[in-house]
């Protein structure tokens, strides 16, 4: 009876993971409910078999330090202490909890592979919804409108609130799809399907006009090329699409607007304001979750609430030790993942790592870690990478 109950909770953990991966771009409410179910499954498993050896995974040590230093920043929160407590327990601890739950839910490499199939299936709906939004004027997942941009351009958002959010999501999607495309049988039905999906996804990410996601995707492709440079000729249709961008005046204008006077002056002003906040409280920050409350003091004429740079915002809110802990975490996780891939040649792991690298690149220009959909995606992704490394360790590096 005990084993049957345990298997039920294990089943619950596995299938809530699939649900989260599928519904990430579709419904925040459903994802929230699924996270609660995943937590319920986690508690059930731990009551029956209280096994926590995976917490000794070295990157998790730096996550603990990150949380510790974030908690210390509460002493600087002042009048915004309630905001800080809500941010610490209502956001960061929940996100890190998702990461731990995902690590615990995955006990077999097949779960990760099935999860990636479900993830790409959900992404296909987001891609089609975005393309429908642009060409037919209908976004069928959340009924959102395109965002008007300078020069008469219109950026697609699909089910996301902003085109940069969609761009960050699609960058992760394309990174995974491209790795699977490069490593699959060139004459298989799956390869043909992946190529078509990747081409549609490329059109969609171009139509976001999100330059940060374009750059992040390039960095991701370079990462893939370094560790698996074979079969890149299969990406010729995708490269041709990006090259075509340079010959279209609207895209050309958008791409090089950063270099023009006033092109991205607002973003640079946000960064300078964040640096002023850091200068005032460099060690323990101004308090986790207080960036929005304090930002107007440093840039009174702005209605923006975020730094548009996750690393600066972490430093401004929680201090230099918190930022260093986070950086140590991502560097160590990437290092262990790359080292494990070199031994195991697990290409799903390479796809996860390429999306991870691209996401962190995009986070230098956007607020990915403070956006519900993208933050959950990141911490689920981290959990998947951690579990994949652990499972490969158990298998002795053999696929």
C-alpha positions in Angstrom: 0.0 0.0 0.0 2.8 2.4 0.9 4.5 1.8 -2.4 1.3 2.4 -4.3 0.8 5.8 -2.5 4.4 6.7 -3.2 4.0 5.8 -6.9 0.9 8.0 -7.1 2.8 11.0 -5.7 5.7 10.2 -8.1 3.2 10.0 -11.0 1.7 13.4 -9.9 5.1 15.0 -9.9 6.0 13.7 -13.4 2.7 14.8 -15.0 2.5 18.1 -13.4 5.9 18.8 -14.9 4.5 18.0 -18.3 1.5 20.3 -17.6 3.7 23.2 -16.5 5.9 22.9 -19.6 2.9 22.7 -21.9 0.8 25.5 -20.4 3.7 28.0 -19.7 2.8 30.2 -22.7 -0.9 29.5 -22.5 -2.3 30.1 -19.0 -0.7 31.6 -15.9 -3.6 30.4 -13.8 -3.2 26.8 -14.9 0.5 26.9 -14.3 0.0 28.2 -10.8 -2.4 25.4 -10.0 0.0 22.8 -11.5 2.8 24.2 -9.3 0.6 23.7 -6.3 -0.1 20.1 -7.3 3.6 19.5 -7.9 4.3 20.8 -4.4 1.6 18.5 -3.0 3.2 15.6 -4.8 6.6 16.6 -3.4 5.4 16.7 0.2 3.7 13.3 -0.3 6.9 11.7 -1.6 9.0 13.2 1.2 6.6 12.0 3.9 6.8 8.4 2.7 10.5 8.5 1.7 12.4 11.5 3.1 15.3 11.4 0.8 17.2 14.6 0.0 20.6 13.6 -1.3 20.1 15.6 -4.5 20.2 18.8 -2.4 24.0 18.1 -2.0 24.4 18.9 -5.7 27.0 21.7 -5.6 25.1 24.5 -7.4 22.3 24.2 -4.8 24.8 25.4 -2.2 25.0 28.7 -4.0 21.3 28.9 -4.4 21.1 28.6 -0.6 23.6 31.4 -0.2 21.7 33.5 -2.7 18.6 33.1 -0.6 20.5 33.8 2.6 21.9 37.1 1.3 18.5 38.1 -0.1 17.1 37.5 3.4 19.9 39.8 4.9 18.7 42.6 2.6 15.5 42.8 4.7 17.5 44.9 7.2 17.8 47.6 4.6 14.1 47.5 3.5 13.0 50.2 5.9 9.4 51.3 5.3 9.1 48.7 2.5 9.7 45.7 4.8 6.3 44.2 3.9 7.2 44.4 0.2 10.5 42.7 0.9 8.9 39.9 2.9 6.3 39.3 0.2 9.1 39.2 -2.5 11.3 36.9 -0.5 8.6 34.4 0.5 6.1 35.0 -2.2 8.5 35.0 -5.2 12.1 34.0 -4.7 11.5 31.1 -2.3 8.7 29.8 -4.5 10.8 30.0 -7.6 13.7 28.2 -5.9 11.1 25.7 -4.5 10.0 25.0 -8.1 13.6 24.2 -9.0 14.0 21.8 -6.1 10.6 20.1 -6.8 11.6 19.6 -10.4 14.9 18.1 -9.4 13.1 15.7 -7.1 10.4 14.8 -9.6 12.7 13.5 -12.3 14.2 10.1 -11.8 14.7 8.9 -15.4 16.1 10.5 -18.5 12.9 9.5 -20.4 10.9 11.9 -18.3 13.1 14.8 -19.5 12.8 13.7 -23.1 9.0 13.4 -22.9 9.0 16.8 -21.2 10.9 18.4 -24.0 8.4 16.9 -26.6 5.5 18.4 -24.5 7.3 21.7 -24.2 7.8 22.0 -28.0 4.2 21.0 -28.6 3.0 23.8 -26.3 5.5 26.2 -28.0 4.0 25.3 -31.4 0.6 26.7 -30.2 2.4 29.9 -29.0 4.2 30.2 -32.4 1.0 29.7 -34.4 -0.9 32.2 -32.2 1.8 34.8 -32.8 1.9 34.3 -36.5 -1.9 34.4 -36.6 -1.7 37.6 -34.6 0.5 39.2 -37.2 -0.9 37.9 -40.5 -4.6 37.5 -39.6 -5.0 40.0 -36.7 -6.1 37.3 -34.3 -4.1 36.0 -31.3 -6.2 32.9 -30.4 -4.6 32.0 -27.0 -5.2 35.1 -24.9 -6.7 37.5 -27.5 -3.9 40.0 -27.1 -3.1 42.8 -29.6 0.2 43.5 -31.3 2.3 46.4 -29.9 2.8 49.4 -32.1 6.4 50.4 -32.6 8.2 53.4 -34.2 8.3 53.4 -38.0 4.9 51.8 -38.4 6.0 48.4 -37.2 3.9 46.0 -35.2 5.5 43.5 -32.8 3.8 40.2 -32.0 3.3 39.1 -28.4 1.3 35.9 -28.9 0.0 35.0 -25.4 2.7 37.1 -23.6 2.2 40.6 -22.4 5.2 42.0 -24.2 7.1 41.2 -27.3 10.4 40.9 -25.3 8.7 38.2 -23.2 7.7 36.2 -26.3 11.2 36.7 -27.7 12.9 35.4 -24.6 10.6 32.3 -24.6 11.1 31.6 -28.3 14.8 31.9 -27.9 14.8 29.0 -25.5 12.4 27.1 -27.7 14.6 27.5 -30.8 17.8 26.6 -28.9 16.3 23.3 -28.0 14.7 22.6 -31.4 17.9 23.4 -33.2 20.0 20.9 -31.2 17.4 18.2 -31.7 17.3 19.1 -35.4 21.1 18.8 -35.8 21.4 15.5 -34.0 18.4 13.6 -35.5 18.4 11.3 -38.5 18.4 13.6 -41.6 15.7 11.6 -43.4 13.3 11.0 -40.5 9.9 12.5 -40.2 10.9 14.0 -36.9 13.7 15.9 -38.5 11.4 17.3 -41.2 8.9 18.3 -38.5 11.6 20.0 -36.4 12.8 21.9 -39.5 9.4 23.2 -40.3 8.7 24.1 -36.6 12.1 25.9 -36.4 11.4 27.9 -39.5 8.0 29.0 -38.2 9.6 29.8 -34.8 12.3 31.8 -36.6 9.7 33.9 -38.4 7.9 34.5 -35.1 11.0 35.6 -33.2 11.9 38.0 -36.0 8.4 39.5 -35.8 8.9 40.2 -32.1 11.4 42.8 -33.1 13.2 41.9 -29.8 16.8 42.6 -30.4 17.8 41.2 -27.1 16.3 37.8 -28.0 18.0 38.0 -31.5 21.4 38.5 -29.8 20.7 35.8 -27.2 19.8 33.3 -30.0 23.1 34.1 -31.8 25.0 33.4 -28.5 23.1 30.2 -28.1 23.9 29.1 -31.7 27.6 29.9 -31.1 27.5 27.8 -28.0 25.9 24.9 -29.9 28.5 25.3 -32.7 31.4 25.1 -30.2 30.2 21.9 -28.6 28.5 20.3 -31.6 29.5 21.8 -34.9 28.2 19.0 -37.1 25.3 19.2 -39.6 25.0 23.0 -39.4 24.0 23.0 -43.1 20.6 21.9 -41.9 20.2 25.4 -40.5 20.6 27.1 -43.8 16.9 28.0 -44.1 17.0 29.6 -40.7 20.2 31.5 -41.4 18.7 32.7 -44.7 15.7 34.1 -42.8 17.9 36.1 -40.5 20.0 37.4 -43.4 16.9 38.5 -45.2 16.2 40.8 -42.2 19.1 43.0 -43.1 17.6 43.8 -46.5 14.2 44.9 -45.2 14.2 48.7 -44.2 11.9 48.2 -41.2 14.0 45.4 -39.6 17.2 47.2 -40.5 16.0 50.3 -38.7 15.0 48.3 -35.7 18.3 46.4 -35.5 20.5 49.5 -35.6 18.4 51.9 -33.6 20.5 51.1 -30.6 23.5 52.9 -32.2 21.5 56.0 -33.1 21.1 59.1 -30.9 18.2 58.4 -28.4 17.8 54.9 -29.7 18.0 53.1 -26.4 18.7 56.1 -24.2 15.9 55.1 -21.8 17.3 51.7 -21.1 20.7 53.2 -20.4 19.1 55.7 -18.1 17.5 52.8 -16.2 20.8 51.2 -15.8 22.4 54.4 -14.5 19.7 54.8 -12.0 20.2 51.2 -10.9 23.9 51.9 -10.5 23.1 54.9 -8.3 21.0 52.6 -6.1 23.9 50.1 -5.9 26.3 52.9 -5.0 24.1 53.8 -2.0 23.8 50.2 -0.8 26.4 48.0 -2.5 26.8 45.3 0.1 23.3 44.2 1.1 21.2 46.2 -1.3 18.1 48.3 -0.7 15.9 45.3 0.2 14.6 42.4 -1.9 11.5 43.5 -3.8 12.0 47.2 -3.2 13.4 48.2 -6.6 10.1 49.5 -7.9 9.4 51.4 -4.7 12.8 53.1 -4.7 13.3 53.6 -8.4 11.3 56.8 -8.7 13.6 58.5 -6.2 16.5 57.9 -8.6 14.7 58.6 -11.8 11.7 60.8 -11.0 10.4 61.3 -14.6 10.1 57.6 -15.3 7.2 55.2 -15.0 9.3 52.1 -15.5 9.5 49.8 -12.5 12.4 47.5 -13.5 16.1 47.9 -14.3 15.8 46.0 -17.7 18.9 44.1 -16.5 18.3 41.3 -14.1 21.9 41.3 -12.7 21.8 45.0 -11.9 18.4 44.6 -10.3 19.5 41.7 -8.1 22.5 43.7 -7.0 20.5 46.8 -6.3 17.9 44.9 -4.3 20.0 42.3 -2.4 23.6 43.3 -2.6 26.9 42.2 -4.1 27.1 38.9 -2.2 23.7 37.9 -3.4 24.7 38.7 -7.0 28.0 36.8 -6.7 26.1 33.8 -5.3 23.8 33.8 -8.2 26.6 34.1 -10.7 28.5 31.3 -9.0 25.4 29.2 -9.2 24.9 29.7 -13.0 28.6 29.4 -13.8 29.0 26.1 -11.8 25.8 24.7 -13.3 26.9 25.5 -16.8 30.4 24.0 -16.2 29.0 20.8 -14.7 26.5 20.5 -17.6 29.1 21.0 -20.3 31.5 18.6 -18.6 28.8 16.0 -18.4 27.7 16.5 -22.0 31.3 16.0 -23.2 31.2 12.5 -21.6 27.6 11.4 -22.1 26.9 13.1 -25.5 23.4 13.6 -24.2 22.0 16.1 -26.7 18.9 16.8 -24.8 21.2 18.1 -22.1 23.0 20.2 -24.7 19.6 21.7 -25.8 18.8 22.5 -22.2 22.2 24.2 -21.7 22.0 26.2 -24.9 18.6 27.6 -23.9 20.0 28.3 -20.4 22.9 30.3 -21.9 20.7 32.2 -24.2 18.2 33.0 -21.5 20.9 34.4 -19.2 22.2 36.5 -22.1 18.7 37.9 -22.8 18.4 38.7 -19.0 21.1 41.2 -19.4 18.7 43.4 -21.4 15.3 42.4 -19.9 13.5 41.4 -16.7 13.1 37.7 -17.4 13.7 36.7 -13.7 10.9 39.1 -12.6 8.3 38.0 -15.2 6.0 35.2 -14.0 6.1 33.1 -17.2 9.8 33.5 -17.9 10.8 33.1 -14.2 9.0 29.8 -13.9 10.5 28.7 -17.2 14.0 29.5 -16.0 13.7 27.7 -12.7 12.0 24.7 -14.3 14.9 24.7 -16.8 17.5 24.8 -14.1 15.7 21.9 -12.4 15.8 19.9 -15.6 19.5 20.6 -16.1 20.3 19.6 -12.5 18.3 16.4 -12.8 19.9 15.5 -16.1 23.4 15.9 -14.7 22.5 13.8 -11.7 20.9 11.0 -13.8 23.9 11.0 -16.1 26.2 10.7 -13.1 24.3 7.7 -11.9 24.6 6.1 -15.3 28.3 6.6 -15.3 28.1 9.1 -18.2 26.6 6.5 -20.6 23.5 7.3 -22.5 
